[in-house]
Amino acid sequence: MQTLVTGGAGFIGSNLVDRLLAGGHTVRVLDDLFTGFRENISPSAEFFEGNVADEALVRDAVAGCEVVFHQAAHKAVQRSVEAPLTTDMANTHGTLTVLKAALDAGVRRVVYASSSSVYGGAEVVPTPESQVLMPRSPYAVSKLAAEHYCRVFAELYGLETVALRYFNVYGRRQRPDSTYAAVIPLFIDALLSGHRPTVHGDGGQSRDFTYIEDVVDANLAAATAPADVCAGKAYNVAGGDETSLLDLLAALGRILEVVPEPNFAPPRAGDVRRSRGDGAAATRDLGFTCRVPLDEGLRATVDWLRTR
């Protein structure tokens, strides 16, 4: 199968690329290397360097592909608060560009990386896909707008699309030294270095942490599930567990055999208090269920960061 992975030099995209190559598929990568890293790109993949908002480049990268895995995005909530126009160009316009190029090229399916942030501070926890969507940041708004474009392209043009709402992905290749780095690599890096990790807010806010291998499995399942069941729909990718930041720190302390002593900082704009996904719809329609428990995923992530 000929595939394109946008954002294929990034954390999630590069792990997906590796799995696709291992499965015998032909893979192209499109990435502008703004947050991705050239070292993440397998030499077995064909590389297109540039932005997903570049129509000509996207058309070239999509030509002849059967499936497009659209991972490219400006992912940080805080960055979107600081630069909403840039975030919208990459996430909303970039997704529309990918969808139009895919439609014109006769692509069978586009699997789109959405986000749990589209729910905002959901009242129902665990949160099903039917919950009212109330995004609280420009990033979340852009991901939801792109979801609507995916649905419209499925309904109006017949392009098969599946949106996956990721819940706090972590694991191999998620780096602590990148701008707006995620909490797990930052916590691990601080503890490995003997520093005090920074906790924004009181640490009682909870997240549904999802290991990278489960997210890759979800993408592969979304690429092959029956179109009459899943096309035009959005699905949670979540283990269904809820862990506070202080409990996360304690778990990492046990793994690393240290006693974490956090520094507390003001809450960050756009953050939600609780996040936990209901994965029943993905199990029913995609045949996908998260399998990696948090402790196992954290140990694997610690091992990877130790070897860097």
N, C-alpha and C positions, 0 to 999 in steps of 0.2 A: 504494500500500500504506500502510495506517495503522500507524504504529509508535510505540513508547514507548522512550525511552532513559533509564533511571535513571542518575543521576550525570552527566547531560548537560551540566552546567555545569563539569565537571572537564576535565582534560587529555585523556584518551582519549575520554570521552563527547562532548565538544564537537566534536572532529574528526570523530567518527562522525556526529553530527547534521548537520554541514555537508555531508558526502558524501551522506547520505540526501536532504537537501533538494535538492542539486544533481541528484540522480537522479529528481526529481519526486515523491518520497514525502511523505506527510503525517507530521509528526513532533511528538510530545509529549515534553517534558522533565520529569523529576521529580528534584529536587535540594534538599537542605536548606541549601546554600551554606556548609557547614561547612569544606570544603576547595575547593569549586568557586567560581567567580566569575560574578557576574551578567553581566559584560561579555562572557563567553564564549557566552552564549545568543543564538542568532540570533532576531531579531524575527519571523522566519517560523515559529518553533516555538511551540507552546502550552506555557506554563510552569505546572507545579504545584510550589509550594514546600512542602517538608516532607520527612519522613524515611520511608525504605522500610519501617520497622517500624510505620508508622501504617496500620492495615488499611483504614480508611475512605478515606483519601487515595489509597492504592494502588489500591483498587477503582475509584475515580473515574478515575484516570489510565489504567488498563488497559482500561476499557470500550470496546468497539468496535475494539480493536487486533488486527492479524493477527500481528505479531511484536513481542516485547519483547526489547530488548538490555539486559541487566542488568549495568551497569557500576558501580553505586553500591557503595561499600565504604569501610571504614577500612583504608587501604592500607599503612601503614608498619609494618614489623616492630618497630621500637623503640617506637612508640606502643602496640602490642599487649602488649609486655613490661611497659610502665608501667601500662596500663589494659586488662587482658584482658576484663573484663566488658563494657565499652563496645564493644570490638572484636567480641565475640561477638554482642551485640545487633544491631549493624549488619550484620555479615557473615553470620551463621548464621540468626538469627531474621528479619532483613530479607529474605534470599533465600527462606526458607520463606513469608513473607508474599507476596512477589511470585509465587511459584509457585502458591500457593493462589488468589490473585486471578486469575491468568492462566487457571488451569483452570476456575474458575467463569465466567469471561467468554468462554470458547470461543476463547482465543488459540491459533493454530496452533503457534507455536514460541517458546521462550525460549532466547536465546543468552546464556550465563552467562560472565562474566569471572572465570576462576580464575587460578592463579598457579603458576609453576615452583617456588615455595617448598614445595609439597606433597611434593616429592621429598626434602627435607632434603639431606644430603650424599650424593647418590647415588653408588654404587660404579661404575656403568656410565656412561661419558661418551664420546660423546653419549648422552643419556638418552632411551630410548623410553618410551611411555606404560605399557608392561608392567612397568616397574621397580617394585620394592617402594617404597611410599610411607611416608616417615618424617619428618613435619613436625617442625621444631625451634623453633617459636615459636607463641604463641597465634594470631597472624595466620594462619600456615600451617595450623594445626588448623582454624580457622574456614572457610578456603577449601575444605579437603578435606571438612569436614562438609557444606557447601553443595553440593559436587559430588555427594555421596551422595544428598542430597535431590533433586537434578536427575535422577539415575539412577532413583531410586525413583518419582518422578512420571511418568517415561517408561514404566517397566515396570508400575506398578500402575494408573495412571490414563490412560495413553495420551497424555499431553501430550508433544509433541516437545521435547526439550531437547538442547542441545549445549554442552558446557563447553570453554572455550579456556584453556589454560595459558600465560599470557603469560610471556615471558622478557625481563625488564629493558627495558621500553619507554622510548623517549626521543623527543624531537622538539619540534615547534612547540606552544606553550602549556604546556610543562612548566617551571614557574617556579622560580627559585632562592630566591625570597623567601617561599615557602610553608613551613609547619611540616613538619619531616622531609622536606625537599626531597631529590630524587634526586641521584645523584653527578654525572651529566653536566652538568646546569645549574649545579650548585655549582662544578664545576671551571671551566666556561666563564666564569661570573661572576667568579670569583677572578682568572683570567688576564686578563680584560678590564679589571679594576679595578687590576691591578698588585699583587695580593695573593698570598700563598702558599697554594695549595690544601691542604686537610686530607685526608690519607689515613689511614683507620682500618686498623690492622694494618700489615703490611710491604709492602702494595701488590701482592703476588704473587697475591692471590685473583682469580679470573677470572669473567667474566660473558659471557653470550650476549646482546649488545645488539641490540634489535629496533626498527626505525624505525616511527614512528607510522602512516605510510601503509600499511605492511605489515599492521599490526594492524587497521586499518580494513578492508582487503581481506579479512582472515581473517574478520571479523565478517559481512561481506556474503556471503562464500562459505558460512559456516555457516548463514545464514538461508535459503539456497536449495538446499543439497545434499539429495539424496534421503533421506527419512526412514528407509527400510529399511536404509540404509547407516550413518547417523550418529546417529540418535536414541538418547539415553541414554548417549552416549559422550563421552570427553574427548580433546582433541587439543592437542599442543604447537604454539605459535606462536613459532617460533624460526628464526633464519637458519642455525644450525648452526655458528657460529664461536665461538671462545673467545679473549677478550681480557683480559689482566690490567689492573688499575687503573693500574699504572705505564706499560704500553704505551698505554693510553687517554690518559693525560696527555701522553705523547710525541706522539701523533697530534694532539691539540689544540694542542700547542706548535708543531707544523709548520704547522697551519692558521693560527694566530694570529701566527706568526713571533716566538715568545718561547721562552725556556728555562724550563720549569716547575721550581720549587724547592719541593717539598712539605714541609709539616709533618706528621710522623707522630704519630698518636694511638692509644690503645689500641683493640683490636678491639671491635666492637659485639656485644652479646649477640644470639644467634639467627642470626647470619650464617653462611653456608656458605663453604667454601674454593673449590669449583669448581662452575660451572653452565654447561651446554651442552646444548641440546635436539636431539633427533632429529625432524626435521619430516616424515619419510616418510609417516606415517599421514595427516596433513592433506593432503599432496599426493595420496595415493591416494583418500581418501574425500571430501574437500571440493574438490579441484581447486585447492588453494591452495599457493603456494610464496613465501617471502620473496624479494624482488627487489632491495631497496635495500642496497648495500654500506655498511659502517660509515663509510668516509671520506666518501662522498656524503651520508649522513645527518647526520654531524657538521657538515659544511660548511653544510647547510641549517639546522641547529639554531643554529649560530653566527650565521648571517645573521639569523635571527628574533630572537635575544636582542639583537643589536646594534641592531635597529630599535625595541626597547621603550623 
